[in-house]
Structure formats: structure tokens, C-alpha cells
């Protein structure tokens, strides 16, 4: 999750305006592609350079088809810039929030195509190491085990873990998680004050004894590929347990992957928004000492709305803990929006659960370790290349249907039948991401 417990993204310093120029826009440019060219394109469309300079404003994006320019401006200058632009005949306004709900993020990753083969995570045990989880009606009857390692009580007093669990395995009628029949094994290793590596290590050790198939770690802290948390993750993967870890929310600078996302054995997950664009906050590689790049893959984590009442206005909606009943990002009874690589990671974790069930239903005799390796390979080979460097987007956007087809074709040539009608496409160191 962004903006909570020191997660590393500044909120409220600069903001955006969407401007409609008086002349057509010649070219579409996204953030960080070519700032100088974006400025030039905006000037050609009629936006006066003197006004932009007066308010220390910078053109961030140009959109030819939509006919708008996105301008970055200091928060305390937004209103003045808007007045000046409007007085010059331009339409200008703050960006409207766009919600990446589970009803959008799950289909975007082609999960329903896998559901249609009969796989919904049944028989798979998914571990969630986080801030705990309330007994939310979307998954309460599938919590197979629960343990508090923080000595603060079993209630999720942050809401982060409940939200993550809902993305993995929620079975709501509107907000449905990725693997709605999977069993959840919940470890509360973080509290409202964050956590420390010892509680996370204890939780991971417990997960091994609980015979989980896949573990979700939407958390991270300072460290490297050989620190204790990374070594523990590598040990779990050596046992045949798939471990999906958030890359972190410290982007867009290079070398910002947090631990244990920097573990070689982890499936490290970065974030995209609902339009398939890499989010600015998503941490980037490289990781010192690793031959392979990180993150490994990216999934929907949602966007942010700087300066809005709900800063996760472009976030993913999932199960809400009781502690967040008055949160400004509440979406109807029982749900709330959040954004971050924390939200991207459980999408991948849930897809792993679907692939594990499918692998078992195909009757393969592979060992647990071999099965986990095959699933990791299928995820990466089936990912949709977005044309960015591996240190930014890994293999690309996770695609559940392509991963399943890849898994089936690798295992004696059997490819499950799928419909083609689905849409394309803490203060002490350890913190939720």
C-alpha cells in the first residue's frame, strides 16, 4: 500500500492538471518517454510557455487521441495555473479518479479464461504474511489457519492484510478475487507500527510447517539478496513453495527493490495501472549481486490521486477490515481501495494457485519442486511484453490464460481448453508495500 507506514512515495508536493489545448496535439507521449519533446508538442498545440514557466509547471504527458495534455505543477500553484489557463481560453481541471476495481483488474489479467477451465484454487493452501486478516465474509470460511506473531492481537488493525487476502481469494459477488476457492493460511507479522524481520522470519518458518503451496509477501524493507529474509525466501522456494513478493513502492529510481523482493528465488512483482502502464511508484532493479533482473513480472497495483480526499483513487478495490470503516477510500459496504505493489503481488499469488490446481488436475507426477519451477517458468514465458527494460517490468504483464497454456504445453503437450472470448490482455524497518 502507498503512503502508509512510510512506504516511500511523497504525497502532496506536486499535483497534476489536465489541459485541453486550442489546437490539435500531434503526438502521444507518456511519462518519462521524452520530457523535452512533450513540452515541445504542448507548445505547438497552443499552450503558452510563459504561463507554464510562471508556475513552475512541466508537461508530463501528451495524448493525441484524447486531445489533452497532462501538466505537473506544485500543489500550491495549481489553482493559479488553472485560472491563468482558463483566462487564456483553455479548459483545465484536476485529473478525474479512475478505479481499478477487481471487476476490472482480474479480467485484465485474463483470469476468467482460467476459471472457465474449472480452476478456482480448490485444494491449494495460500499463505499470507501481512497485518493479519479480519474474518471477512468473502473468505472467512476458508481461513485454514491463523497465527499472530506481533503480540498485538489477531485483529487486522491496519487493513492491509485483509485487502491483500481479498485479492488472492475473495469470493464476493462483485469484488471477486483471483482464486476464490483457495484456503488461506494467515500470519500476522506486522501491526499498525510496522514490524521487524524477526517476526516475518518466524511467520515464514511457520508457513513451511503449515504445508502451504504459495506464499504472498506484500511487504519489504532495507536489505539485499543475501540478507536473512532473502535467504529464508530462497529456502522456501528450494522446498517447492512458490513465494510472490512485492517489489516495493520506491520507484522510479533504479536499484530500489526492497528485501525480500531481491531474493533470487522470489517471484518479484511490480505494478501497472488499469491502462497497462508501469506506475511511477513501482520499484525498479537492478539488484546487486543477482545475475537475473528484478522485478520478475508486473500486475495491476492501481494508481494514485495526489491531493484527492482518497489518495488511492485509482486503486484496486478489495475486502475492507473493520478498522477502516471510516476510511475515505471505502467503496460500499465491506470494501476499500488501495494501491501499491502490495496489490499487484496477490494477483500473481492467486494466479499461481490457479496454475497449481490445474497442474494437479492434469494428473502430472512431477515433484513439488519441479511443479513450482514449471509454474514460475510458465508465468514468465506467458507474460505480455510491454517493451520496457527487464529492470522496470521484468518479463512483462502477467497473463493467466497464456501461463496456463504454456504450462499445459510444457507438460506432455496437453493444453487446457479456454474460451477465446475473454478480453485481451514501519518504523522499525519492515513495512507493508
C-alpha positions in Angstrom: 0.0 0.0 0.0 1.2 3.5 -0.8 1.5 6.4 1.6 1.1 4.5 4.8 3.7 3.5 7.4 6.4 5.3 5.5 6.0 3.4 2.2 8.3 5.8 0.3 6.2 7.9 -2.1 5.9 11.6 -1.4 2.3 12.8 -1.2 1.1 16.4 -1.7 4.2 18.1 -3.1 3.2 18.4 -6.7 0.0 17.6 -8.5 -1.5 17.5 -12.0 -3.8 19.4 -14.3 -5.5 18.0 -17.4 -5.5 20.7 -20.1 -7.3 20.8 -23.4 -5.3 22.9 -25.9 -6.8 25.1 -28.6 -5.0 23.3 -31.4 -4.7 19.5 -32.1 -2.0 17.5 -30.4 0.4 16.0 -32.8 1.9 13.2 -30.8 1.1 11.0 -27.7 3.9 10.8 -25.2 3.7 9.0 -21.8 5.6 10.0 -18.6 9.4 9.7 -18.8 9.4 8.9 -22.5 10.7 12.3 -23.8 10.0 15.2 -21.5 11.6 17.8 -23.8 9.5 16.5 -26.8 6.3 16.5 -24.7 7.0 20.2 -23.8 7.5 21.0 -27.5 4.3 19.2 -28.5 2.3 21.0 -25.9 3.6 24.4 -27.1 2.8 23.5 -30.7 -0.8 22.9 -29.5 -1.0 26.4 -28.2 -0.3 26.2 -24.5 1.8 29.3 -23.7 5.3 28.6 -22.4 5.3 31.8 -20.3 2.4 30.6 -18.3 4.0 27.2 -17.6 7.2 28.8 -16.5 5.5 31.3 -14.3 4.0 28.5 -12.2 7.0 26.1 -12.4 4.8 23.7 -14.4 6.1 20.9 -16.6 4.3 18.9 -19.3 4.3 15.2 -18.3 2.1 13.6 -20.9 0.5 14.4 -24.3 -2.4 12.4 -25.6 -3.2 12.9 -29.3 -6.4 10.8 -29.4 -7.8 12.2 -26.2 -6.8 15.7 -27.1 -5.4 16.6 -23.7 -2.0 17.5 -22.1 -1.2 16.5 -18.5 0.8 19.2 -16.7 2.7 18.6 -13.5 2.6 21.7 -11.1 3.5 22.5 -7.5 0.4 21.9 -5.4 0.3 25.4 -4.1 0.3 26.8 -7.7 -2.3 24.5 -9.2 -5.3 26.9 -8.7 -3.3 29.9 -10.1 -2.2 28.0 -13.1 -5.7 26.8 -13.7 -7.0 30.4 -13.6 -4.4 31.6 -16.0 -5.0 28.8 -18.5 -8.8 29.3 -18.3 -8.5 33.0 -18.8 -6.5 32.3 -21.9 -9.2 30.1 -23.3 -8.1 26.6 -22.2 -10.1 24.1 -20.3 -8.2 22.9 -17.3 -9.1 20.6 -14.4 -7.5 18.1 -11.9 -7.5 14.6 -13.3 -10.6 12.5 -12.6 -10.1 9.4 -10.5 -10.2 6.1 -12.3 -10.9 3.0 -10.2 -9.0 -0.3 -10.9 -11.6 -2.5 -9.2 -11.3 -6.3 -9.0 -14.1 -6.3 -11.6 -11.5 -4.7 -13.9 -8.1 -5.9 -12.7 -8.9 -9.6 -12.6 -10.3 -9.8 -16.2 -7.4 -7.6 -17.4 -5.0 -10.4 -16.4 -7.2 -13.0 -18.2 -8.1 -14.8 -15.1 -11.7 -15.6 -16.1 -10.4 -17.7 -19.0 -8.7 -19.9 -16.5 -11.9 -20.1 -14.3 -13.7 -21.4 -17.3 -11.4 -24.5 -17.3 -12.7 -25.2 -13.8 -9.7 -24.0 -11.8 -10.6 -21.6 -8.9 -7.8 -22.6 -6.4 -9.6 -25.5 -4.8 -7.3 -27.6 -2.7 -4.5 -25.0 -2.7 -3.2 -23.5 0.5 -2.1 -19.9 0.2 -0.1 -18.2 2.9 -0.5 -14.5 3.5 2.2 -12.9 5.7 0.9 -9.4 6.5 -1.1 -7.4 9.1 -3.4 -10.3 9.7 -6.9 -10.5 8.2 -10.4 -10.0 9.5 -12.9 -12.8 9.1 -14.4 -11.0 6.1 -17.5 -12.8 4.6 -15.7 -13.1 1.3 -13.2 -15.6 2.7 -14.0 -16.3 6.4 -15.0 -19.9 5.8 -11.7 -20.6 4.0 -9.2 -19.4 6.7 -7.5 -22.7 7.4 -5.0 -21.4 10.0 -4.2 -18.1 11.7 -1.4 -17.0 13.9 -0.4 -13.7 15.4 3.4 -13.1 15.6 3.1 -9.5 16.8 1.6 -10.0 20.2 -0.9 -7.3 19.4 -4.0 -9.5 18.9 -5.4 -11.3 15.9 -7.5 -8.3 14.6 -6.2 -6.6 11.5 -5.8 -3.1 12.9 -4.2 -1.8 9.6 -6.5 -3.3 7.0 -3.6 -4.1 4.6 -3.7 -7.9 5.1 -7.5 -8.1 4.8 -7.3 -6.3 1.5 -4.5 -8.5 0.2 -6.3 -11.7 1.2 -9.4 -10.5 -0.7 -7.4 -10.0 -3.9 -5.9 -13.5 -3.5 -9.0 -15.4 -2.6 -12.1 -13.2 -2.1 -15.4 -14.8 -3.3 -17.7 -11.7 -3.3 -20.4 -11.3 -5.9 -18.9 -8.1 -7.2 -15.4 -8.0 -6.0 -14.1 -11.5 -6.7 -10.5 -12.4 -6.0 -8.3 -14.4 -8.3 -8.5 -17.8 -6.6 -12.0 -17.8 -4.8 -11.8 -21.4 -3.6 -8.3 -21.4 -2.2 -7.7 -22.0 1.5 -5.9 -19.1 3.4 -3.2 -19.5 6.0 -2.8 -16.1 7.7 0.2 -14.9 9.6 0.1 -11.6 11.3 3.7 -10.4 11.2 3.0 -6.6 11.0 0.9 -4.3 13.1 0.0 -0.6 13.0 3.5 0.3 13.9 5.1 -1.9 11.2 7.2 -4.9 12.0 10.7 -6.3 12.2 12.4 -9.1 10.3 12.3 -11.5 13.2 8.5 -11.6 13.2 8.5 -12.1 9.4 11.1 -14.8 9.6 9.0 -16.5 12.3 5.9 -16.3 10.1 7.8 -17.7 7.1 9.1 -20.6 9.2 5.5 -21.3 10.4 4.3 -21.2 6.8 6.7 -24.0 5.9 5.3 -26.2 8.7 1.7 -25.4 7.6 2.4 -27.0 4.2 1.4 -24.1 2.2 1.7 -24.2 -1.6 2.3 -20.5 -2.3 3.1 -17.5 0.0 2.2 -13.8 -0.5 4.6 -11.2 0.9 3.2 -7.7 0.3 5.9 -6.2 2.5 9.6 -5.2 2.4 12.4 -3.3 4.0 16.1 -2.4 3.5 18.3 -5.3 2.6 19.9 -7.3 -0.2 19.8 -10.7 -1.9 21.8 -12.4 0.9 20.1 -10.9 4.0 18.1 -13.2 6.4 14.7 -12.6 4.8 16.0 -13.2 1.3 17.8 -16.4 2.4 14.5 -17.6 4.1 12.6 -17.0 0.9 15.2 -18.8 -1.1 15.0 -21.7 1.4 11.2 -21.9 0.9 11.5 -22.0 -2.8 14.0 -24.8 -2.5 11.3 -26.7 -0.7 8.9 -26.2 -3.6 6.9 -23.4 -2.1 6.2 -20.5 -4.5 6.9 -17.1 -2.9 5.5 -14.0 -4.5 6.9 -10.7 -3.1 6.2 -7.1 -3.7 8.9 -5.2 -5.5 8.4 -2.1 -3.3 7.0 1.4 -3.8 10.2 3.4 -4.1 10.3 3.9 -7.9 11.0 5.2 -10.4 14.7 5.3 -9.3 16.9 2.3 -10.3 18.1 -0.1 -7.6 15.1 0.3 -5.3 13.8 -3.3 -5.0 13.3 -4.0 -1.3 14.0 -7.1 0.7 12.9 -9.9 0.4 11.8 -8.9 -3.1 15.5 -9.0 -4.0 15.7 -12.7 -3.2 16.7 -14.8 -6.3 14.0 -17.4 -5.7 11.2 -14.9 -5.2 8.7 -14.1 -7.9 9.1 -10.3 -7.5 6.1 -8.3 -8.6 6.0 -4.7 -9.9 2.8 -2.7 -10.6 0.9 -1.4 -13.5 -2.2 0.8 -13.6 -5.5 -0.2 -15.1 -4.3 1.0 -18.5 -1.3 -1.3 -18.5 1.2 1.4 -17.8 4.0 0.9 -15.3 3.3 3.0 -12.2 5.8 5.6 -11.2 6.0 4.2 -7.6 6.8 0.6 -8.7 10.4 -0.2 -7.6 13.0 -0.9 -10.2 16.1 -3.1 -10.4 18.8 -4.0 -10.7 19.6 -5.9 -7.6 23.3 -6.0 -6.6 24.8 -9.5 -6.7 22.0 -11.1 -8.8 22.5 -12.3 -12.3 18.8 -12.2 -13.1 16.8 -9.0 -13.3 14.1 -7.8 -10.9 11.2 -7.4 -10.9 10.2 -10.7 -12.5 6.8 -9.7 -13.6 4.2 -6.9 -13.2 0.4 -6.9 -12.4 -2.3 -4.5 -11.6 -1.5 -2.4 -8.5 -3.6 0.6 -9.2 -2.8 4.3 -9.4 -2.9 7.2 -7.0 -4.8 10.5 -6.8 -2.4 13.1 -5.4 -4.3 15.8 -3.4 -7.6 14.0 -3.5 -9.6 13.0 -0.4 -8.9 9.4 -1.3 -5.2 9.2 -2.3 -5.9 5.7 -3.8 -8.5 7.0 -6.2 -7.1 4.8 -9.0 -6.6 1.9 -6.7 -7.8 -1.7 -6.5 -11.0 -2.4 -4.5 -10.9 -5.4 -2.2 -12.0 -6.6 1.2 -12.1 -4.0 3.9 -11.1 -4.6 7.5 -13.4 -3.3 10.3 -10.6 -0.9 11.3 -11.1 1.0 8.0 -14.8 1.7 8.4 -14.4 5.4 8.1 -11.5 5.4 5.6 -12.0 7.9 2.7 -11.3 5.2 0.2 -14.2 3.0 1.3 -16.2 1.5 -1.7 -19.6 0.5 -0.5 -20.2 -1.9 2.4 -17.2 -4.1 3.2 -14.7 -2.9 0.6 -11.9 -0.3 0.2 -9.5 0.9 -2.4 -5.7 0.7 -2.0 -2.8 1.0 -4.4 0.8 -0.3 -4.5 2.9 -3.3 -5.4 1.2 -4.8 -2.4 -2.0 -5.0 -4.5 -0.1 -6.3 -7.6 1.5 -9.2 -5.8 -1.6 -11.0 -4.6 -2.9 -11.0 -8.2 0.1 -13.1 -9.1 -0.2 -15.2 -6.0 -3.7 -16.1 -6.9 -2.8 -17.0 -10.5 -0.1 -19.3 -9.1 -2.9 -21.0 -7.0 -5.0 -21.5 -10.2 -2.0 -22.9 -12.0 -1.2 -25.3 -9.1 -4.7 -26.6 -9.2 -4.6 -27.0 -12.9 -1.3 -28.8 -12.7 -2.7 -31.3 -10.2 -5.9 -31.9 -12.2 -3.8 -32.7 -15.3 -2.5 -35.7 -13.3 1.2 -34.9 -13.6 3.5 -36.9 -11.4 6.1 -34.1 -11.1 7.6 -33.4 -7.7 6.5 -30.4 -5.7 9.8 -28.6 -6.5 9.5 -29.4 -10.2 5.9 -28.2 -10.3 6.8 -24.9 -8.7 9.6 -24.4 -11.2 7.3 -25.2 -14.1 4.8 -22.6 -12.8 7.4 -19.9 -12.4 8.6 -20.6 -16.0 5.1 -20.6 -17.4 4.3 -17.2 -15.7 7.4 -15.6 -17.2 7.1 -17.1 -20.6 3.4 -16.3 -20.8 3.8 -12.7 -19.7 2.9 -9.9 -22.2 6.0 -7.9 -23.2 5.4 -4.2 -22.7 8.6 -3.1 -24.4 10.4 -1.9 -21.3 13.7 -2.9 -19.8 13.6 -6.1 -17.5 14.7 -3.9 -14.6 11.5 -2.0 -15.0 8.8 -4.6 -16.0 10.5 -7.9 -15.8 9.1 -10.4 -18.3 6.0 -8.1 -18.7 2.4 -8.2 -17.6 1.2 -11.5 -16.1 -1.4 -13.3 -18.2 -3.2 -16.1 -16.5 -4.5 -17.7 -19.7 -1.2 -17.7 -21.5 0.6 -19.0 -18.4 -1.8 -21.9 -18.2 -1.4 -22.7 -21.9 2.3 -22.6 -21.5 2.2 -24.8 -18.5 0.0 -27.3 -20.4 2.1 -27.4 -23.5 5.3 -28.0 -21.5 3.7 -31.0 -19.7 3.3 -33.7 -22.4 1.6 -31.3 -24.9 -1.8 -31.1 -23.1 -3.2 -27.6 -23.4 -6.4 -27.0 -21.3 -9.4 -25.7 -23.4 -10.0 -22.0 -22.9 -12.5 -19.6 -24.4 -11.1 -17.0 -26.7 -13.8 -14.5 -25.8 -12.0 -13.1 -22.8 -10.7 -9.5 -23.1 -7.2 -9.1 -24.4 -4.8 -8.6 -22.5 7.1 0.5 9.8 9.0 2.5 11.7 11.3 -0.4 12.7 12.1 -1.4 9.2 9.6 -3.9 7.7 6.6 -2.3 6.1 3.6 -3.2 4.0 4.2 -2.4 0.4 
